């Protein structure tokens, strides 16, 4: 087995960084799905309470109950706004995570290209060495066969 070269070390470290960036992105995507689910729940509550307020006002409602409904809906509106801000912040982190992932991927691709080039050069050198050895052996055999005994 060939010993690990400095380039192999760079490739392994960069692959680890790329994997970590992928895990971070997956975690952020999960956070966003969860936050989006919470936003949907808040939107549903708001729709339900808006409908309850409308139904209640049609059948008659006290000023106190009307105020309580409006206050609760305003609280839901604030929670919805806050949840939208949370989602926006997660989206910013996701974009930064994507950029980091692409950065690491470019590095990895560069190192792998260098490794491929290095392996090709080694293979070419080895092929030339083998060809030289083969040529020398053939020339030696030819010389021996041509020499009088």
N, C-alpha and C positions, 0 to 999 in steps of 0.2 A: 504494500500500500504506500502511495506517495505521501511524504510528509506535508503537513498543512503549510501553505505559503502565506506570506503577509496578505496577499490578495484574497485568499480563502478566508482569512480572519475578517477582513473588511466585508466580504460578502456575507458571512455569517452574522456579523454585528448589524449590518444594514438590514438583513432579512429579519432579525429580531426587532429592530426599530419599526420596520414595515408592519410586522405582525402586531406590535403594540399599537401602532397608529390605527390599524384595522379594528383592534379590540375597543379602542377609545371611540371610534366612529360607531361601532355596533352599540356600545353603551349609550352614546348620545342619541342614537336613533330610538333606542328603547325608552329613554327619558322623554323624547319628543312624543312618541306614541302615548305614553302615560299622561303627559301633560295635555295632549290633544283629547284624550278620553275624559280627563277632568273638565276640560273646557266644554266638551259636548254635554257632560252631565250638568254643568252650571247653566248652559244654554237651555237644556230641557227643563230645569227647575224654573228658570225665568219665564219660559213659555207657559209652563203649568200655572205659575202664580199670576201671570198676566191674565190668563184665561179665567182663573178663579176670581180675580179682581173684577173682570168684566161681568162674569156671571153674578157675582155678589152685588155689584152696583145696579144691575138690571132688576134684581129682586129687592133692592133697598139695603143700604148699609149705613152704619153709624159713622160719624166723622172720625171717631177714634179708630174704628176698624179700617176705614179707608186710609187713614194716616199710617197705621201699622203695615198694611199691604204695600203702600207706596214706599215706606221706609225699608221694608224687607226687599222689595224689588230694586231699590237704589243700592242696597248692600250687595245684592246679586250682581248688579251692573258693575260695581267696583271690583268684585271678585273676578268677574269676566275680564275686565280691563287688566287686572293684575295677572291673570292667567295668560292673556295675550302677550303681555310683556315678557313673561317667563318663556313662552314659546319663541318669541323673537330673540331672546338671549340664547336659547338653545340653538336656534337656527344659525346665529353668529358663530357659536362654538362648533357646530357641525361644519360650517364653511371653512373655518380655520383648521379643523381636523382633516377635511378633504385635502386642503392645500398641503398639510403636513404629510399626509399619505402619499400624495403625488410627488412631493419632494423626495421622500424616501424611495419611492418606486423609481424615480429618475436616477437616483444614486445607485440603486441596486442594478438597474439596467446597464448603467455605465460600467460598473465593476464586472458584471457578467460579460459584457462585450470585451473588456480588457482580458478577462480570463479566457474567453474563447480565442481571442487573438494570440494570447500567450500559448495556449495549447496547440494552436495551428502552427505557430513558429517552432515549438518543440517537436511536433510531428514532422515538420519539414526538415529540421536539423537531423532528426533520427533517420528519416528516409535517406537523406544525403549521406549520412554516415554509413548506413547499411549498403547504399549503392557504391560508395567508395570501397568498402570492405569487399563487396562482391566483385568489383572491378579489379581490385588488387589480387584477389584470389584467382580470378580468371586469367589475369596477366601472368601470375606466377605459374599457373598450370600450363599456359601456353609456352612460357619460357622453358619450363622443364621438358615439355614435349618436343620442342624445337632443338634442344641441346643434344648433340650426339652423345651416345653412351660410352 
